Structure formats: C-alpha cells, structure tokens
Amino acid sequence: MIRIIDATLAMLDEYSLNGELVHEFLETMGLLSISGIVLSPKIYQLLDGNLPDGMVYYMELPNMDENFRFPGISYFFSSFCDGLGHSIRNIQVNDVSELKGLEGIGTDKKIRLTGLDDLLLYESRDIYERGMKQLIRVSPFLFPEDTYYCASAIAADYLQYHHNGTVIATFTGIGKKAATEQVLLAMRVVERYKPNFSFEKLPRLRDLFEQLTHTQISDHTPVIGRKIFHIESGIHVDGVLKRPSNYESFPPELVGAVRKIILGKHSGRTSIRYKLNQLGLSEVYEEEYLLQLVKEMSIKMRGEVTDEMFQTIMREGQRYEKENQTG
C-alpha cells in the first residue's frame, strides 16, 4: 500500500505559530489522502497534545528516553532504535553509491532515508534503475532532499516502482524536500492513487500555510498556484476549449481551482468569442477589431485586460461598427 506522510509542521519550529491555525492545518491535511503527519516536540506542545483523529503521527525525537512524554505519537524518528518497534532509524545518503551500504539492512528494520539528491542526475538509466531496486529491497521511509530540484520526481517515481513504498514530503517542499501536493497529484494522474479523493481543500491549505509562515506562494506554483489555470495564449485557449485533457493533466476542479480565460497581447479570436459569450453578449461584434484593441490595451497596461476594460473596449467596438455601417 502506497503511503504519503507529510512533515510540513516539523519544519516550522522557527516560526511564530498560531495554535488554532496549526490545528486547522492538521485537520485540512487529514482531508487529503495523507497517511501520516510528522510533528516536532514544539508543535506537539503548542497543540497541548490535542491531535485530530484519523491520522498516524510521527515525531522527530533525538532522545528516545523522552518518548513517554508524547502520548498519541505512534513512531519516532531517531538515530537510535528503542527495540520496541516505536523508533525509525534515520540514515543520511549523500550519494547514490552509498546505497550499497544498505544491503545488509533487512525489510523488517524500519529506517528513514534522507538525501539521495543525485539519483536523477546520472546519464545512465541503469544507475537509476539499480538505485531504485536497492531502495525497494530496503523499503525505507524515503525523505528525498531537493538540492537539485528533483525531490518530488524521485518521491513519485519511487512510489511507482514500489507499490508498498512510503515517502515523506512537505507542503510546497518547505525545508528543501519533495512537495506533498505535487507527489499526491503525480500519483493520482499516473497511478490513479485514491481515485475517489478530492483535493479541493488544497486552496485552503495554501492559505493556512501562507498565514502560518507569513509568506506568499507564487501564483504559478504547480498544483496550488492561483493562476495555473489562467490561460492567455490564443492557440492554448482554442485547444483547451476543444479538449482540456490535451493541455491539462488534471481538471482544475480537482484541486479547487477554476479555469479562466485571460485577455492580453497573446490572445486570439477564440478568446474574444469566448469572452463575449461569457458576458452574455449576443450582439455581433467585429472580433478582429476587438482583438486589436485588446492587444493594444494589454501592451499599454503591461498585463491582463480585465472584464471592465473589455467592456470599455466593446463600447469602442460598437462605435467602430456604427461608423462603418454609416460609411
């Protein structure tokens, strides 16, 4: 069984956090197809041990002698094993060649493997496949780092190779890790993972993350960006309106987003026609002239032509048509 564990909150110890927002973040994360959550002792104390039901909880705990202080935590990541099955040993791998040193570890031993940045950088496909086979034999909780911007791809690929695998990721990839939302959607698209689950709560999770970290997520961030389904290019608009699956790996509704046709300097006549229909305008307009005005205004404004601007343009278009008819 594929398992995806989120470790976002374990990365936020340096932030000044609001307990209510943290609790809502946990509850919202629980609505996704997440198998578990990693907490730090600081986050646990902030929540007073009040953890939402329905999740398996893990904790970063260097000293296993203190695990009794954290009821509700099922497993602890530590450098040492407690012999009782509650600890998961941390192992850092900085180079793919170090995977050979794991051959003596049986699948009955729980380990978390961190690192593996370079696995996708080798030209030889054979090196990559041998590395994956070694990982599957050990079956670790894979927690890839993102120094070379490959962590999400490595995590998703590991789960495709190993259908009983476990990966650990963080929302937006905070802490230079694989991005939870990207791994989730990659598995949904490629492997039909949790096909009955909806990810429409991702925008709320994004908003909570921004409030917790006092940061602004880019509008074009994969999966959760506010403008990833905003389309301007004329060819792109025409193709999406005819068959969205040719351009979109998943429908915007799946992640709580809405497709929006943007008018701008790259628009085509299809965009003009679509916008006229969207605004409920049945009058006949000279589309080519409207398109020319839209492009001119977009260049002048250095950005999107809003619906209000477009209505101003249409009034200009009406005057143009009347003059032509009179002439």
N, C-alpha and C positions, 0 to 999 in steps of 0.2 A: 504494500500500500504506500503510495506517494504521501510524503508529509512535508509541509512547508511551515517552518517556525519563524516567527517574527521577533527580532531583537531590537526594535527601534528604541523602546524605553530604556534599555540598558545602555544606550548611547547618550542619554540626556542628563547625566549627573551634573554636568557643568552649567546647566540652565536653571533659571529660577522658575520653578514649575507650579502651576495651579492644580491642586489635588482633584478638583471636580473635572477639569479638562482632561487630566490623565485618566480618570475613571471612565469618562465618556469615550476617550480614545480606545481604551481597552474594550469596552462594550461594542463599539463600532467595528473594531478589528475582528471581534468574535462573530460578526455577521458575515464576514468573508469566509472563504474555505481555508482558514488558517488552523493548523493542528496544535499549535502551542505558542506561548509567549515567554520571552526571556526578560527577567527583571533584574535590577540591581538591588542590593540591600537598601540603598537610599530611596528608591522608588517604592519598595515594599513598605518602608516606614512611613513614607508620605501618604500611602493609602491605608495605613493602620492595619495592614493585613487583610483589608476588605477587598477580595479579589472576585470579579464576576465568575459565575459558574459556567461550566461547559467547556473549559479550556484546560490544557495541561500546562503547568507553569514550571519554568526552569530559572535558575539563578546563577550568576557569576559569583563564586564564593571561593577565594583562595584558601581559606582556612576551614576545612570540613568539620572542625570541632564545634563550629558555631551553627551548624545546620538545624539544631533543635529550636533555634530562635525564630524560625520561619515556617510555621505550620501552613500548609496549603501548597508549598513548593514540592514538586514531585522529584525533580532531579537537579543536581548541582554540577556546574562546570568547574573543574578544579585540576590542579597539576598532580593531585594525588587521588587515589581511589580509596573509598572507605571500606571496601569489601562487602558491603551490604546491598549493593546494586543501586544506591542513590546517587552515585557520582559518575560523571562522564569526564574522562581524561582529556585535557587539552594537548594537542600536538600541533606545532607550527611547522609548515612545509614552505620553504622559500624557493625551491627549485624542483622541477618535475623529476629530476634524478633522485631526489630524496624519497620518492615513493617506494623505491626498492627496500628501504629500511623498514617498511611497514609489513613486509611479507610474513613476518613471524607473529603478527597480531591476528588472532582468530576473530571470526564474526561474532563470537559470544562476548567479546570485550567492547564496551561502549567507549567510543572516542569521538572527539570533535576535532576535525581537521581544518585548520585556518591557514590561509595563504593561497598557494597554487596560482599565483598571478600569471605565470608564464606559460600555462598549459596550451593556450591558443596561439602562441607566438611562433611555434616551430613550423618550418616549411613542410616537414614530413608529416603526412597524415598518420603514418604508422606510429610515430612517437605519441601522438594524441590518443590514438585508439588503445595503445598499450597502457598509457596512463589511466584511461578510463577503466580498463579491465582490472588494473591493480586496485583502483578505488572500489570497484564493485566487490572484489574479493574481501576487502576490509569492511566495507559498508559503513563508512563513518557518517556522522552528522557533518555535512560539508558546509563550511562557512568561508567561501572564497573572498579574497580581498580584491580591490578594484584599482590597483595602482596603474594597470594598463587598460582600464575601461573594458574588461572582459568578464567581470564577475557575474553579471546577470546571464550572459550567454553560457558560461561554464555551469552555473547552477541549473539552468533549464536543460542543458544537454545531459548533465549527469542524471537528472530525473527521467529523461527519455531513454538513456541506456539502462537505467536501474529502476525498475518499476516498484521496488521496495525501498527506494532511497529516501533520505531525509536531507533537506537543505535548510540553512538558516540565512535569513536575509533581513534587510531593514527598509523601512518606508523611505522612498526617494534615494536609497542607497547611502543614507547618512552613516558616517564613520568609515567611508570608502569600502562599502560592502555591496553585494548584489541587491538590487531593488526589489522589494517584496511584490509590488504591484506589477512589475514587468515579468517576474517569474510566474506569477499567477496567470497573467493573460497569455504568456507564451505557452504554458501548459494547457490552458483552455483551448487555444487555437490549434495547437499541434497534436495534443493527446486527448482532447475532449475531457480534460480533467474537471470533475464536478460540473457536468453539463447543466444541471438544474439550478446551480447557484447564480445569483445575480450580483454584480459588482457595482450596483447603482449607488451604494453608500460611499464609494471612493471620493467623490467631491467633498462630502462632509469630513472624511478622514483627512483629506488635504487641508481643509480649512482649520481643523483642530491642530494639525501638525504646524501650520503657519502660526497659529496663536501660541502654541507651546514654545516654539523655537524663535519667535519674532523674526521670521524670515519670509521671503516671498518666493514661491515656487514659479519657475519660468512658465509662461503661457504655452510654451511649445514642448514641455517635458512629456516624454512618451507616457501614454495611458491616462495621466492625471492632469495634463496641461489644459488650461481653459480654452485654448484656441486650436487644439489639434484637429478639430473637425470644422474649422473655418476654412473655406475654400475660395480662392480668387481666380486662379488661372482658368481661362476660358475652356481649354481642352479638358482640364481636370473636371470642371463643373459639368460639362457635357457628358463625360464618361460616368461620373458619379450618379447623375440623374437617370442615366440609362441603366446602369448596373453597378450599384455601390460596391459589391464584393470584388470588382476588378481593382479597386483602389484602397479599400478598407479591409484590414484583417479581421475586424470585428465591428458590429454596428455601434454607433455612438450610444444608443440606449442602454447597452450592456454595462457601460461604465458611468451611467447617469449623466451623459453629455447630450448635446443637441447639435446636429449638423447645421451649419449656417453658411449661406452663400454671400460672400463679400464682394462688393463692387469696388473696383480700383483700376489701376492703369493696366493690369493684366487681364481684365475681364473680356468676355466675348458677347456676341449677340444672345447666346443661350442664357447668359446671366441676366441680361436686360429683360428678356422674355419671362424668365422665372420670377424676377423681382416684381414685374408688372402684375403677374398672376397672384403672387403672394400678397400684394397690397390690394387685391380685389379690383383692379382697374381693367375695365373691359373696352375702353376706348382704343382706337387704333393709333399707334404712335409710330413715328419714323425711327425704328430701332437703331439704324446706323448713326443717325444724328445724335440720339440719346447716348449711344456708346461713346461717340466722340467727345461729348460734353462731360461724361463720367470720367474718361481718361484725363481730360484737361484739368478737371477739378481735383482728381486724385494726385496728379503731379504737383498742382499748386498747393494742396493741403499736406502733401507728403505722407499720405496714409489713406485709410479707408473712407469711402463715400457712404455716409450713414443714410438711413431711410429718410430722415428730414432733409438732408442735402439732395437726395434723389428726387424728392417731391418738388424741390425748388427747380431742379433740372427739368423735370417734366413740364412745369409751367413754361419754361423757356422753349421746350419742345412744342408745346401747344401753339405758342406764338409763331414759331417757325413754320408749322403746318398751315396755320391760317394765312400767313404771308404768301406761302407757296400756292395755296388754293386761290387767293385773290389775284396773284400774278398770273 
